[in-house]
Amino acid sequence: MKNLYESHHYQSPTRLVHGINIMNQLPDEVAALGIKKPLLVTSPPIVECGLLAKAESPLKDAGIDYVIFDGIHGEPTCEDIAVGSKAYRENGCDGILAVGGGAAIDSAKAIGVEIAEGGPVLDYECAPGKKPLTKRIPPLIAIPTTAGTGSEVTLWAVIKDTKREYKFNVGGVMIAAHVAFIDPSLQVSLPSDFTAGTGMDALCHAIECYTCAYAQPITDCYALYAIELAGKYLRRAVACGSDMEARYGMALCAMFAGATYGTDSAGAVHALTQTLGGIFPIPHGKAVAATLVPVMEFNWMGEPAKYRKIAEALGEDTSGLTESEGAKRAVDAVYKLACDIGIKGLAEFGVKESDIPRLAQAAFDDPQTVGNPRDLTVDNYVQIYQRALSIQY
């Protein structure tokens, strides 16, 4: 550990429930939390593809009344959260079920903040001069339908402030889901490109948190196992969506990687993509996938021993290699994985060379830059962005 002489903390207030075809157990979890009328937070695509119905059905069978809020369209905004909070209050809800990817789960957390604290979520941004969270959010069950953000177990929510064109964090133990309800059967219909992007996001969480300045032994264990799961199952999940073993493996990968992100910081990839996503309408997972390799190419010198272990977790044989050669093998392995699963470069999302100065400065100003394993300047971010625009997968 780099920070040997600092105290380290790890806390997870979230109960984990996972298994294949376990939605019939959902009413028991609702009852155990004392929820009588939950707000179901989701997005139109989840409703249209029938996934929300899989949560509704057992609730109806158990006679549990509920209200649907499906106003999450892409990255959640402060305005979306305000509408969701209004729906919660006006319908007399007393708990929240989030059904969807990171956007739905982060939205549910943010709605919970507004209900518990009584003010707009923007007031509780993790930034100087903002208010701290002082109250636990209402009971929340997070039901992920993607294997990416791991938001079901993180202590964070990411919300977009449209006025600033900026995505901000709100977080702490007060915001964590009470239950993470993980059923990989909900993920079999996820399109292959989203499977690829969300899977790379999970892998990135593990790599960044394992190598960041705040890493600690507990999260190191979670991160390495998540990396191993991604190496074993991501290609399979992309190739065959109905491969239930692969879907389960990636669901666990996202959860373990999210558990590392729950207490540690990330690094340059998330500094890049969180600010990028505030300006361009790029799905977070796809932005992460496009920038992970360029950042790894820059970062490996900061933690060569750990990068070598990343290579080994991905199934690479590093015997007979020097530490630097083993570290570079990790970069090569992730690049090959990205190529195999059809990751697209950043240029394909409309980002141009002329955008780089603004984006590089925004990334440098992001607090996640501090945790990066290698020191960064604005010029370094410019170089990384240039590489992300030119790299071919």
LINMO-V585455 format. One line per field, one symbol per residue. psi: psi as a letter, one per 30 degrees, with the letter a starting at -180 (. if undefined). burial: I if it has 16 or more other ideal C-beta (glycine too) atoms within 10 Angstrom, else O. Layout:
BEGIN
psi: ???
burial: ???
END
This chain:
BEGIN
psi: keiegllkkkkjgkkkkklkhgfffeeeeeeffgkejlkjkaleeeeeggeeffeeefeeeggkklkkjhgjjbkkleeeeeeeeeeeefghlglkkkjaaeeeeeeeeeeeeeeefflkfffgkilkflklkfkkllkkkkjkglidegffflglkkkkjfefhkklkkalfffkkekjjjjfffffgkleeeeeeeeeeeeeeeeeeeflfgkleefeeeeeeeeeeeeefeeeeeejfgjeeeeeeeeeeeeeeefefffllbbeefeefeeeffekikkeeeeeeffeeeeeeefeffieeeeeeeeefggkjgkfkleeeeefeeeeeeeeeeeeghkklfffggkleffeeeeeeeeefkffeefkfkkkleeeeeeeeeefffkk.
burial: OOOOOOOOOOOIOIOOIOOOOIIOOIIOIIOOIOIOOIIIIIIOIIIOOOIIOIIIOIIOOOOIOIOIIIIIOOIIIIOIIIOIIOIIOOOOIOIIIIIIIIIIIIIIIIIIIIIIIOOOIIOIIOOOOOOOIOOOIIIIIIIIIIIIIIIIIIIIIIIIIOOOOIIIIIIIOIIIIIIIIIIIIIIOOIOOIIIIIIIIIIIIIIIIIIIIIIIIOIIIOIIIIIIIIIIIIIIOIIOOIOIIOIIIIIIIIIIIIIIIIIIIIIIIIIIIIIIIIIOIOIIIIIIIIIIIIIIIIIIIOIIIOIIIIIIIIIOIOIOOOOOOOIIIIIIOIIIOIIOOIOIOIIOOOOIOOOIIOOIIOIIIOIOIIOIIIOOIOOOIIIIIIOIIIOIOI
END
